[in-house]
């Protein structure tokens, strides 16, 4: 059997996740999967506690700290899984930390602004935690708008551990353009953000967050690894006896932050090949100019795409309030939805793929993550014009 050439025509792929990765990263990783650092075994075959594997973990952490300017007040670690396991682990760990600080069970405040934050709140309830929904935009706008913080329900400062937001809603195409200020979040309540679909797409002030969680598979890596950036003061748990006394469910050991951090993300078998992919993507972002450079490109891509769609209101509908439109997931529908199939097939003929909207909302969705090139977006914009004109 002859060896395959590790090359491909650059794809114009707009899938929401798992998403496109830079071809150069995949090429390097493919060779590393066969032979890593000149050895006769690949990166996916080495022990997760070996020196080469530990270096992969440490280098990945260092790249994140450099790209996001993470302060010494915060710790970086990784867990197996993605967003779903992430929002479960957050409830377990932050409520256990709140119990250590206050001796009380406490609760989580949740901003329900789309499908994923809704699932997060529902899962916390299912696991046995107390949840206070401070805003729910499904009834008011069908998840197409985010009202100002002045219209949110006040947070119960005496009993709340954290405020949970999904910074970018992949399904519904909304994205927070700022963060709640001290005028809204009481002192002692930590801001927690799911950034699974927009991590490293824009500059953020990590110091303002108690915890950032991001599944890698949408914007910076493969499925199977999740990034956590946590304030060090939030790591400690009340002991198990105290948690049981307060009726707080114990975190499974694989998702127990103090244990994971104490073992440098390798308490259990971290998917080291997936972590290696993440490291390579981060290194490429650094070499490409860092967050400022990628944010500038992302803003240009989003502007081009939204401008094209808005130019033809008789053909396309962009349901999301312009004030909170996502720069990562551009959601739109056709006025005549009987032409949805034609749009998808005509786009595919031009090698523009991954445009079908989420099954829960229908329509179209162009996910323009970091690895989606400006040229790909320009090709999609050209098609949007042609389709609207009937060409």
N, C-alpha and C positions, 0 to 999 in steps of 0.2 A: 504494500500500500504506500503510495507516494505521500510525502508530507504536503500539507496544505500551506499556501502562502498566507502569511498573517497580514492581510491587507483587505481593504474594502472601499467601495465608493462611499464617500461621506454621506450618511443618511440625513434626510430632512424629516426627522421623526419628532412628533409632538405629543407622545404618550405621557400620561400623568404619573406613571411610576409602577414598577421599576422603569427608570427613565434612561435616556441616552447618556453615554459616558464618552469622554474624549478617546478617539481611536488610538492615539499615542499611548494613553494609559493602558488600554486593553492589550495593546501589542507588548508592552513591557511586562505586564502582569502575566500574559500567556507564556512568555519565556520563563518567568520566575516560577510559574506553576510546575514546570518541568525540572528546572535546575535553578536553585536559589544560591546566589553568591558563590557560584562555581562548584557547589556540592552536587552529589549525585541524587539528591532528593529535592523536591520542590517546596515552595513556601507553604503549601497546604498540608504538607506531610510532617512538618517539624513539630516538636513539642511546644505547647503554648507557654511553657515556663523555661524554654531554652533561651540562651543569650540572644540569638537572632530574633526570636519572637518578642522578647522583652524590648529589644531595640525598636522593633516595629511599633509597639504600643507607645513607647516613650517618644519616638519621632513624631507619631501622629498627634500626640498630646502637644508637643512643642509647636508643631505647625498650626494647630488650632489657637494656641496662645498667641502666636505671632499674628495670625490673620485677624483675630477678633480683639487683640489687645486685652486679653483676659487678665484682670488684676490678681494680685497675690491673695486677695480675700476669697477667691473661688478655686475650686478643684475641678479637674476634668477627668471623666472616666467613661468607660464603655460597657454596654450590656448587650447580650444577645437579644434579638427580637426587633421590633419596630415601634411605630406609634401606639398600637393597641396595647402591647405589653408595657409601653412607657407610661401611658396615662393610668394604668393600674398600679404600677410601681410608685408613682408619685403620691397617690392617696395613702398607700401603706406607710411610706417613709416620712412624709411631712407631718402626718397626724401623729406618728410615733415621736417625732422630734418635738412637736408642740406639747405633747404630754411630758417630755423630759423637762421642758422649760417652765411649764405652768402647773403641772399636776392635773390637768384637765384633758378631756377627750378632744374637744375642739371640733371644728368643721371646716369644710372647704367651700369657698364662694366660687361659682362658675359663671362665666359669661358664655352663654349659648348663642353663637353667631353663625353656626353652620353645622353641617353633618358631623364633623369630627368632634367639635366641642360638645355637641349633644350626646354623642356616644360616650365621651369622657365622663360627663356628669352622670349618665345612666349607669355606667360601670362602677363609679364610686358608690352609688346607692346600692347597687347589687352586691357589692363587697361588704356592705354593712356600715358605711361611713355616713355621717350627716352632711347633707349638701344643701347649700343655699344658692338658688339660681338668681343672680342679680340683674340679668337681662336675658331675654329670649326673643330673638328677632324672627323666629319662624312665623308666628301669628301676624306680626306687624308688617313684615316685608318679604316673607318667604325666603329669608336668608339673603336678601339682596342689598341690605343696608345695615350700617352700625350706627345707632343713635349716639349723640354726645354723652359723655360720662355724667353730665348733670341730670340726665334722664334715667340713669341706672338706679336700681334700688340701693340704698345705703348699705355698706358692709357693717355687719355686727362686730365692732372692734373688740369687744370683750371676749368673744368666743371663736374667732375665725383665725385659722392658721395661714391660709393662702388664698389668693385670687388667681384662678386658672383662666387663661385665654389661649385660643388657638390663633396664632399670629397671622396665619394665612390658611384660608379654608380652600383646600384643593378642589373639592366637588363644586362648591358654590361660587368660587371666584372672588371672594372678598379678602382684603388684607388690611390690618391695622396700619394706619399711617403715623401714629404716635403711640405713646403708652400712657396709661392712667397716671396722673400726677399725684403728689402728696395731698392735694385737695380732695381727691377721691379715696385713695388707699390710706387707711389709718396706719399710724406708726405701729410696727410689729407684725403687720400682715404682709406676707411675702408675695411678690409678683412671680407667677409661674407661667411659662410660655411653651407651647408646643410649636416648634419651628421646623417641623419635619419637611415642609415643602418650600421653605424660603431661607433656610440656614445658609449663611455665607453668600447670600445674594445682595446684601446691603450692609451698610455700616450700622452697628448697634452699640449701645452703651451697656456692656455686660454688667457693670456695677449696679445697675438699677434693677436687676433681676435676682430673685432668690434662687431660681432654678430655670434652666433652659434645657429642653429635651428635643431631640431631633433624630428621627429615623433617617438613615443615610440614603435610602434607595431612590429618593425623588430628586435630589439636587446635587449630591456629592459622592455617591457610592452605590454599592450593591445592597440588595435586601439581606438582612441578617445581623446588622450591627446598628446600635443606637448610640448617639452622642449625648452625654450629660455634662452640663456645666452648673455646678452647685456652689452656693455660698457655704463656706466651711462651717459657719455657725449652725447650719441646718443638718449636719451629718449625724450628730449624736441622737440616739434613741433612749427613751425610758427603758428600763429593763423589762424582760418578758413578764415577770410577775406583776409589775405595775400596769403594763398594757392589758393583761388579762383582767386585772382588778377593775380597770376603767371600761372594759368591754371593747377594747380596740383590737381588731384582727392583726395577727402577727404577719409580717412580710415573709414570703417564701425566701429561703436563704439565698437562692440564686439572684433575687432582686433586692436583697438587703444591703442598702448603700454602704453602711459602715464596713461590712465584710468585704464587699467588692472593692472599695477604695483601699482598704488595708492590704489587699492582695493585688494591687495595681491592675485591676480589671481582669485578673486571671485566676479568680477563685475556682471557677469552673472553666471548661474548655472554650475560651473565646475563639470565634471564627477568625483565625489569624490571616487567612487569605483575603477575606472581606475587609479586615482592618488594613491590610497592605494596600488594597485598592483605594481605600479612603486616604491613606497616607500619600499615595501617588497623585490623587486628584488635588489634595491640598498643596502639595509641592508645586504642581502645575499652576495653581491659582497664585501662589507666591511669585513664581517666575513670570507670570503674566501681568504683574503689577499690583497684586493684592486686591483688597476689598474695594478700594476707591475705583480702580480700573474696571472691575467686573460690575460694580453698581452702575457706572456710567453706561456701559454697554446694555445692561438689563433695562435701564430706563429708556434708552433709545429703541430697543426692540419693542417694548410695551407701547411706547408712544406711536411708533409706526403702525402697529397692528390695530390699536384702538382707533386711531385716526382714520384708517381705511374702513373699518367697520362702521364708524359713525357717519361716514360720507354717504352711505346708502341706507337710510332709515326705512325705505320702502322694501328693502331686501333682507336686512339683518337687524336683529334686536340684541342689544347688549343689556341684559336685565340689571346689572349691578350699578348701584349709585356711583357716579364718577368719582366721588370723594373717597371711596374705599375700594376701588378696582385693584385687583391683584396684578402685580407685575410678573407673576409666575404662571398663573392659570387664567387664561383669557376665555371666559365662558360666553357663548353667543348662540342664538337660534336663528332659523330662517323664518321669515314671515309666513311663507308657504312651506309648512313642514313636510308636505308630500314630496318635496325636492331634496330632503335630507340624504336619501340614498344616492341621488345623482351628485350632490356636492361631494360626498365621501368618495365615490368611484372616480369622478373627474379629478379630484385632488390626487388620488392614488395613481392615476395615469401620469401625473406630473411628478410622481415619486414623493408626494407629500402625504405622510401617513401618521396614524395615531391621533386623528382629529375627532373621533366619535366621543360625544359627551358621556358623562357618567350615567349609568342605567337609571339612577333615581331622579335625574332631572332632564335627560335627553339632550337634544340639540348637539352643539359642537363644543369642543374644548381644546384650545391650543396651549399646551404647557411649554413655556419658553424658558426652561431652566438654564443654569449657567452654561451647560455644554451644548445647548442649541445655539448655533452660530447666527450672527447678524445676517449672513447671506441666506441662511435657511428661512429666516423671518421675512426677508425681502422677497423671496420666491413665493412664500405664502401670501404676502400682501399683493403681489402681482396677480395671483390666482383669484384672490378675493375681488379685485377690480374686474377681472375678466368674467367671473361668474355673474357678478351683479349686472354687467352690461350684456350678458347673454352671448358672449364671444366663444 
